[in-house]
Amino acid sequence: MRKIGWLISVALLASANSVFAQPPGPVTCPPDVGAALAAQCPCDSSGPGQSWKNHGQYVSCVVRFRNDLRKAGCLDDTAKRTIARCAARSTCGKAGAVLCCNYDTSGTCSDLTPGNFIAEGVCSNNAAVPCDTATDCIVATGAPRVKRSAEKCTDNGGTPVGGGSVCSACPIPPPSPVPSPGPTP
C-alpha cells in the first residue's frame, strides 16, 4: 500500500513539474516591455502578498521572462543585454535595501515671483533651465546606488529614494525626508 501511495505521489509531482516548466502559451510582444516585466516580476513581491525569498529568485524570474521575450523576437540587442543587468543591480528581493541618490541642492532660482507655477527665472547652476522655485534647480549628481539600508545611504550623504533598479534615474525633486517618530509618551 505504501508503494502505491509513493508511486502516485511521484506521478503527481512529475506531472505538476512538467506543467509548471512550460510557459502558459506563446508570448506576444507587449507594447511596453518595462511595464510587462514589472507585471510579470514585480520588485516588491513574487505573487499575491508574497515577498521574494531572495534577490536571486527575483533575477531568475526576470531572466526567464527576458528569454521568453527574446525567443518571441520582442527585444533589440540593447534590451537583451540590459534587462538582466538591471535586475541584478536592484533592491528586489533584498530585505531593507534602498536606492540611494545624491543631489546638488545649491542652485537658486532668479524668479521674482516664486511659487506662482510660472517658470520666469533661470537656475544659478544651469542658466538653460527655467525655474519657478529653487526646487526646480535640484540636480542629481549621479546614478542611484543600492545600499543595504536607508541608514547606510544617509550616513554616506545620500537620500533614500525607495526600491527598484540602478538603471532608473534618480527622481527630481528628491523625496522629502520622512521624519523619525519622536519618543512615545
Backbone as a ProteinNet text record, in pm:
[ID]
protein_1_A
[PRIMARY]
MRKIGWLISVALLASANSVFAQPPGPVTCPPDVGAALAAQCPCDSSGPGQSWKNHGQYVSCVVRFRNDLRKAGCLDDTAKRTIARCAARSTCGKAGAVLCCNYDTSGTCSDLTPGNFIAEGVCSNNAAVPCDTATDCIVATGAPRVKRSAEKCTDNGGTPVGGGSVCSACPIPPPSPVPSPGPTP
[TERTIARY]
81.7	0	86.6	198	288.8	348	383	443.3	347	220.6	121.3	108.9	102.3	95.6	217.7	334.7	458.1	459.5	417.1	412.9	315.1	200.8	103.6	162.7	231	293.5	397.2	481.2	584.2	520.4	416.4	348.4	285.8	223.6	162.5	268.5	378.1	485.2	544.6	564.8	621.3	528.7	400.3	308.2	296.8	302.1	295.4	418.4	537.3	659.3	657.5	606.9	605.9	506.9	397.6	301	361.5	431.7	486.5	610	679.5	801.4	771.6	652.8	619.4	555.2	587.1	520.6	371.6	290.5	146.1	96.7	174.8	136.1	235.9	212.2	306.8	310.6	430.5	449.1	424.7	342.9	323.4	401.4	453.5	534.9	447	478.3	399.1	433.7	338.9	367.7	469.8	472	565.6	636.4	758.1	832.5	857.1	889.9	915.1	794	677.1	553.7	521	541.8	515.4	609.7	734.7	831.9	794	752.5	711.7	588.2	498.9	379.7	415.4	506.8	546.2	632.1	722.7	817.1	819.6	713.8	710.5	822.4	888.3	1002.2	964.1	848.4	812.1	750.8	715.9	659.1	668.9	662.3	668.6	530.2	430.6	293.8	201.7	78.6	-16.9	28.3	82.4	120.3	244.6	320.7	441	565.3	664.4	791.3	883.8	978.5	1080.5	1160.1	1197.3	1278.5	1417.5	1467.8	1599.5	1613.2	1720.7	1746	1759.9	1821.4	1840	1708.7	1609.6	1477.7	1415.3	1429.6	1378	1451.8	1584.9	1663.9	1629	1608.7	1571.5	1438.9	1342.1	1212.5	1232.7	1312.2	1337.2	1406.1	1505.8	1580.5	1490.9	1405	1312.2	1218.4	1164.4	1073.6	1149.3	1270.3	1351.9	1378.6	1408	1433.7	1309.9	1192.4	1067.9	1047.6	1073.3	1059.4	1162.4	1283.2	1389.4	1351	1301.6	1262.1	1147.2	1061.6	948.8	989.9	1115.6	1163.5	1120.9	1092.6	1041.5	1150.5	1274.2	1379.1	1486.3	1535.9	1651.8	1778.1	1894.4	2019.3	2047.7	2019.3	2044.9	1957.9	1831	1740	1780.5	1824.5	1868	1979.1	2071.3	2185.3	2149.3	2065.8	2046.8	1940.1	1842.5	1733.9	1787.3	1867.6	1920.8	2018.9	2098.7	2194.2	2121.7	2013.6	1938.2	1870.2	1820.7	1759.5	1863.6	1983.1	2089.3	2132.3	2121.8	2161.8	2037.8	1957.2	1833.6	1821.2	1720.1	1691.1	1594.6	1540.2	1435.8	1485.7	1413.5	1449.9	1557.1	1597.5	1697.6	1627.4	1600.6	1527.7	1599.2	1525.1	1577.7	1659.1	1694.2	1778.3	1700.7	1773.1	1713.9	1803.5	1743.1	1822.1	1861.8	1984.7	2039.5	2086.3	2040.9	2079.4	2145.3	2235.9	2297.6	2250.1	2227.3	2173.4	2256.1	2261.9	2317.6	2197.3	2181.3	2067.6	2111.6	2232.3	2285.2	2231.3	2164.6	2113.3	2001.2	1999.4	1891.6	1819.2	1699.2	1616.7	1601.2	1614.1	1605.3	1462.6	1362.9	1222.8	1182.8	1128.6	1088.6	957.1	877.6	751.1	748.4	833.2	839.6	708.7	678.6	560.2	432.8	439.3	318	298.3	381.7	375	405.4	471.5	516.2	668.4	739.2	885.4	934.7	958.9	1001.8	1147.5	1216	1356.5	1442.5	1572	1665.5	1744.1	1796.8	1872.5	2014.8	2067.3	2204.7	2306.9	2272.9	2367.2	2353.5	2253.3	2237.5	2139.8	2192.7	2110.7	2016.8	2033.5	1945.4	1817.5	1810.7	1694.7	1602.3	1480.1	1384.6	1331.2	1299	1254.3	1150.2	1075.2	979.9	1029.8	1087.6	1143.9	1278.9	1351.5	1481.8	1469.5	1353.1	1331.9	1353.4	1320.5	1340.2	1488.5	1577.8	1721.3	1798.4	1728.6	1794.5	1843.8	1967.4	2029.6	2080.6	2050.3	2107.9	2253.8	2342.2	2485.3	2539.8	2456.4	2499.7	2381	2410.6	2307	2278.2	2160.9	2132.4	2223.7	2244.6	2323	2240.5	2262.5	2193.7	2270.4	2199	2255.8	2176.4	2240.7	2176	2061.4	2065.4	1959.5	1954.6	1843.7	1830.1	1936.2	1968.5	2069.7	2207.1	2243.7	2371.6	2374.8	2260.5	2251.4	2273.9	2200.2	2212.1	2347.1	2405.6	2539.3	2643.4	2620.2	2711.7	2668.7	2576.5	2533.6	2429	2367.5	2268.9	2126.4	2034.2	1891.2	1828.5	1766.4	1697.7	1576.1	1562.2	1452.1	1361.1	1367.8	1280.8	1355.2	1280.3	1338.6	1335	1398	1399.2	1537.4	1566.5	1692.3	1777.5	1909.1	2000.1	1989.6	1921.5	1905.7	1803.9	1726.1	1633.3	1706.7	1658.1	1721.4	1676.2	1755.7	1716	1599.4	1497.2	1381.9	1417.3	1360.8	1376.9	1237.7	1207.1	1290.3	1299.1	1401.9	1414.8	1297.5	1268.2	1159.3	1194	1093.1	1115.1	1154.6	1245.4	1282.3	1161.2	1153.5	1045.7	1089.7	1011.3	1052.7	1051.3	1152.6	1156.6	1056	990.9	891.8	961	898.2	952.2	930.6	978.9	959.4	811.6	774.9	635.6	614.7	500.7	474.3	446.3
-118.7	0	125.8	119.6	233.3	260.2	154.7	170.2	237.3	203.9	265.4	414.1	448.3	589.7	666.7	603.1	666.8	686.2	586.4	596.1	705.2	713.2	817.4	955.4	970.3	1098.6	1138.4	1042.6	1070.4	1108.4	1038.7	1067.5	1207.2	1242.1	1375.4	1484.7	1465.7	1565.4	1578.9	1469.4	1474.8	1548.2	1521.5	1590.4	1737.6	1770	1910.5	1986.1	1926.2	1992.6	2016	1921.5	1941.5	2050.6	2065	2171.7	2307.5	2318.6	2447.6	2486.2	2389.8	2420	2480.9	2460.9	2512.7	2650.4	2742.2	2871.5	2853.9	2949.1	2935.9	2938.4	2975.9	2982.7	3069	3093.3	3174.9	3317.2	3371.1	3506.9	3604.2	3702.9	3809.6	3931	4007.2	4123.2	4231.3	4269.7	4373.4	4510.8	4604	4738.4	4811	4778.5	4839.8	4726.7	4695.6	4583.6	4606.9	4729.3	4760.2	4733.8	4775.6	4753.2	4604.3	4534	4389.7	4317.2	4359.1	4299.8	4326.9	4449.8	4485.1	4405.5	4377.3	4298.3	4150.9	4099.3	3958.5	3930	4022	4004.2	4132.3	4160.2	4284.8	4286.6	4397.4	4408.5	4378.8	4423.3	4412.2	4279	4193.4	4064.2	3963.3	3835.8	3728.9	3677.8	3733	3690.3	3763.6	3723.5	3792.1	3792.8	3906.6	3923.4	3849	3790.9	3716.5	3793.7	3794.5	3858.4	3757.5	3807.6	3720.1	3660.9	3533.8	3470.4	3532.1	3570	3631.5	3704.2	3772.9	3851.4	3761.3	3646.5	3553.2	3503.9	3485.3	3440.5	3546.7	3674.5	3783.6	3787.1	3783.4	3789.3	3672	3554.9	3437.4	3459.7	3518.9	3549.3	3642.3	3746.5	3843.8	3777.2	3695.5	3630.9	3535.3	3460	3369.9	3449.3	3559.5	3641.6	3705.9	3754	3812.7	3709.5	3586	3481.1	3451	3451.8	3431.7	3544.1	3668.8	3782.9	3776.1	3733	3720.5	3617.6	3502.3	3395.8	3439.4	3527.9	3577.3	3692.9	3736.7	3844.8	3982.9	3999.1	4126.6	4225.6	4181.4	4266.1	4300.4	4424.9	4461.3	4418.7	4434.4	4387.4	4455.1	4583.4	4656	4600.8	4581.1	4529	4389.2	4307.6	4171.4	4175.4	4271.6	4280.6	4348.6	4449.6	4531	4481.3	4407.5	4365.8	4285.7	4184.8	4103.4	4184.9	4268.9	4351.9	4446.1	4506.2	4597.1	4521.7	4402.9	4322.1	4284.3	4249.6	4211	4328.5	4447.9	4567.8	4639.7	4566.1	4621.8	4587.3	4645.4	4616.6	4500.3	4452.4	4349.8	4220.6	4175.1	4053.9	4074.8	4198.6	4231.2	4305.8	4237.1	4296.6	4421.5	4531.7	4656.6	4740.5	4687.7	4761.4	4877.9	4985.3	5103.6	5152.7	5227.2	5302.1	5431.8	5472.1	5590.4	5688.1	5811.8	5914.3	6031.3	6098.7	6220.2	6336.7	6448.7	6566.4	6690.3	6780.4	6914	7005.6	7057.3	7145	7290.6	7322.7	7457.7	7558.2	7511	7601.8	7690	7814.7	7907.6	7948.6	8001.9	8043.1	8194.4	8257.1	8402.9	8453.4	8368	8407.7	8509.7	8623.9	8730.3	8700.6	8607.2	8568.7	8417	8366.3	8220.6	8163.5	8043.5	7973.7	8001	8079.5	8107.6	8007.3	7904.8	7796.3	7842	7956.9	8005.5	8018.5	7944.1	7946.1	8071.8	8177.2	8306.6	8337.8	8244.7	8265.9	8157	8162.3	8058.3	8012.6	7893.4	7835.9	7889.9	7915.1	7964.8	7859.3	7731.9	7625.2	7578.3	7631	7598.4	7698.6	7800.4	7908.7	7862.2	7741.1	7689.2	7629.3	7617.7	7556.3	7665.6	7675.6	7772.1	7722.2	7814.4	7772.7	7867.2	7814.6	7892.5	7902.8	7794.4	7792	7720	7725.2	7659.1	7507.2	7451.6	7307.8	7267.3	7358.3	7329.6	7321.3	7366.9	7370.9	7255.8	7162.6	7047.7	6954.9	6906.4	6821	6693.2	6579.4	6453.6	6451.2	6412.2	6415.2	6278	6193.8	6061.2	5967.2	5844.4	5741.1	5687.5	5629	5569.6	5450.1	5424.1	5309.3	5228.3	5098.2	5012.6	5017.1	5046.8	5044.1	4944	4882.2	4779.4	4832.9	4962.9	5021.9	5172	5233	5378.1	5447.6	5389.7	5447.7	5451.3	5342.9	5339.6	5448.1	5472.5	5575.8	5714.1	5745	5878.4	5897.8	5790.6	5801.1	5844.6	5811.3	5848.5	5976.4	6052.6	6179.7	6168.1	6051.5	6031	6046.7	6031.3	6037.2	5906	5830.3	5707.9	5743	5676.4	5708.3	5588.6	5487.3	5370.6	5255.1	5163.7	5045	5051.2	4952.9	4944	4911.6	4957	4925.3	5050.2	5030.1	5141.6	5191.3	5118.2	5160.1	5272.6	5297.5	5410.9	5535.1	5650.3	5775.3	5814.6	5895.6	5949	6045.3	6037.8	6126.9	6271.6	6360.3	6504.1	6562.5	6635.4	6659.6	6534.6	6531.8	6414.3	6406.5	6287.3	6274.8	6348.2	6399.4	6466.9	6362.7	6400.1	6303.8	6271.2	6147.9	6105.1	6135.4	6218.4	6250	6125.1	6114.5	5999.9	6021.9	5915.4	5931.5	5973.8	6063.9	6111.4	6007.6	6037.2	5942.3	5926.8	5807.6	5782.6	5818.9	5882.6	5923.6	5806.5
0	0	0	77.1	80.7	-56.6	-127.3	-259.7	-355.8	-348.9	-438.6	-406.5	-278.2	-238.2	-284.4	-271.5	-313.4	-465.2	-539.9	-686	-732	-665.9	-701.3	-672.5	-559.7	-525.2	-628.3	-667.5	-767.4	-900.8	-939.3	-1066.1	-1062.6	-951.9	-939.9	-944.7	-873.1	-876	-1014.9	-1082.6	-1217.8	-1313.3	-1304	-1393.8	-1357.4	-1229	-1186.8	-1235.2	-1222.9	-1267.6	-1417.1	-1494.6	-1639.1	-1677.9	-1604.3	-1632.2	-1600.1	-1484.4	-1443.7	-1523.8	-1579.9	-1653.9	-1789.6	-1842	-1973.6	-1960.9	-2052	-2049.1	-2075.4	-2027.5	-2041.8	-2185	-2277.8	-2417.9	-2491.4	-2619.5	-2694.5	-2638.7	-2631	-2580.2	-2694.4	-2670.2	-2767.6	-2719.3	-2811.2	-2775.5	-2712.6	-2588.8	-2522.9	-2578.6	-2577.4	-2627.4	-2538.7	-2408.4	-2314.2	-2239.7	-2280.9	-2222.1	-2073.7	-2034.9	-1894.1	-1807.3	-1853.9	-1777.8	-1771.3	-1880.7	-1881.9	-1786.7	-1784.2	-1693.1	-1547.6	-1517.7	-1381.9	-1338.9	-1433.2	-1400.9	-1380.9	-1462.3	-1454.8	-1331.7	-1300.1	-1188.5	-1105.1	-1028.3	-951	-846	-834.1	-743.7	-598.9	-557.5	-416.1	-375.4	-470.1	-429.9	-542.7	-505.1	-604.4	-640.9	-582.4	-609	-514.3	-506.8	-420.4	-274.7	-230.6	-91.9	-47.6	-139.3	-101.3	-141.7	-54	-85.5	-152	-229.6	-287.2	-173	-184	-79.7	-76.5	-194.3	-202.5	-336.6	-352.2	-473.3	-596.1	-579.6	-690.9	-747.9	-663.1	-708.8	-800.1	-763.2	-846.6	-981.3	-976.7	-1100.2	-1191.3	-1133.9	-1212.1	-1284.9	-1217.1	-1280.2	-1399.9	-1380.3	-1487.5	-1606.3	-1578.1	-1686.9	-1764.5	-1695.6	-1767.2	-1857.5	-1806.4	-1886.6	-2003.3	-1976.6	-2083.1	-2192.5	-2153.7	-2252.9	-2335.9	-2272.8	-2347.4	-2448.5	-2405.8	-2496.7	-2609.2	-2575.7	-2676.8	-2781.8	-2737.3	-2830.4	-2920.3	-2868.7	-2947.8	-3039.6	-3030.9	-3116.8	-3072	-2943.5	-2891.2	-2852.3	-2840.5	-2784.5	-2886.6	-2877.9	-2959.1	-2883.4	-2945.1	-2884.2	-2750.4	-2740	-2615.3	-2502.8	-2529	-2426.1	-2382.1	-2476.2	-2441.3	-2336.9	-2352.3	-2261.2	-2129.7	-2132.5	-2012.3	-1916.3	-1962.1	-1872.4	-1754.1	-1778.7	-1668.4	-1584.2	-1647	-1573.9	-1478.5	-1523.7	-1437.8	-1322.9	-1349.6	-1243.4	-1138.9	-1184.2	-1091.2	-1003.8	-1056.8	-982.2	-930.7	-854.9	-800	-652.6	-589.7	-448.9	-434.5	-542.2	-539.4	-475.1	-373.2	-302.1	-196.6	-173.8	-71.6	40.8	148.6	260.8	312.3	321	375.3	279.9	162.3	67.7	6.3	-26	-87.8	-201.1	-291.2	-388.2	-320.3	-341.5	-276.3	-383.6	-374.5	-471.2	-399.6	-469.6	-418.3	-504	-438.8	-506.8	-475.6	-574.8	-554.8	-536.1	-416.6	-385.4	-370.8	-419.7	-401.5	-503.1	-607.7	-710.1	-658	-703.1	-668.3	-795.5	-777.8	-891	-890.3	-1004.8	-1015.3	-1035.9	-1026.4	-1047	-940.8	-984.3	-891.4	-821	-874.4	-810.5	-793.3	-704.5	-688.3	-633.6	-677.8	-628.5	-705.6	-813.1	-890.3	-1004.3	-1009.4	-1107.7	-1250.5	-1262.6	-1393.2	-1386.7	-1469.9	-1469.6	-1538.9	-1458.8	-1512.6	-1481.4	-1416.4	-1382.6	-1442.5	-1411.1	-1452.4	-1330.4	-1338	-1227.2	-1225.6	-1105.4	-1092.2	-1133.2	-1120.5	-1154.5	-1298.8	-1372.6	-1514.3	-1575.2	-1638.5	-1693.4	-1804	-1854.8	-1959.1	-1899.8	-1766.3	-1701.7	-1647.4	-1702.9	-1647.8	-1513.6	-1424.5	-1291.6	-1234.7	-1139.1	-1060.5	-917.1	-866.1	-730.6	-734	-623	-614.1	-630.7	-601.4	-619.3	-764.9	-857.5	-999.5	-1036.8	-948.7	-976.7	-912.4	-847.3	-785.4	-895.8	-881.2	-981.8	-915.1	-974.7	-927.1	-969.5	-877.7	-907.8	-945.9	-998	-1042.4	-1048.2	-1078.3	-1086.5	-946.5	-927.5	-796	-769.5	-641.6	-598.4	-499.5	-493.9	-397.4	-266.5	-158.9	-23.3	58.8	155.4	238.1	321.9	353.5	435.5	411	452.4	440.4	525.4	639.5	727.9	659.9	590.2	517.7	410.6	347.5	244.9	305.2	410.3	471.4	538.8	592.2	652.3	550.1	423.6	315.9	243.9	304.6	247.3	138.4	123.9	18.8	68.4	-24.7	3.4	-41.2	51.5	10.7	-75	-189.5	-281	-306.5	-220.4	-236.5	-300	-358.9	-419.1	-570.1	-631.7	-776.8	-828	-948	-1014.8	-1031.9	-1031.9	-1056.1	-1199.8	-1284.4	-1423.6	-1439.6	-1336.2	-1341.8	-1292.8	-1328.7	-1288.1	-1147.3	-1082.6	-952.7	-973.9	-887.8	-905.7	-875.3	-956.1	-934.4	-919.2	-815.7	-699.1	-612.4	-525.6	-438.1	-342.4	-295	-198.2	-68.8	-2.9	125.4	228	318.6	422.8	509.9	549.8	638.2	779.9	852.9	989	1076.1	1160.9	1250.7	1362.7	1405.7	1511.9	1641	1710.6	1838.6	1946.8	2065.9	2175.2	2207.9	2241.6	2277.9	2423.7	2455.1	2593.2	2682.5
[MASK]
+++++++++++++++++++++++++++++++++++++++++++++++++++++++++++++++++++++++++++++++++++++++++++++++++++++++++++++++++++++++++++++++++++++++++++++++++++++++++++++++++++++++++++++++++++++++++

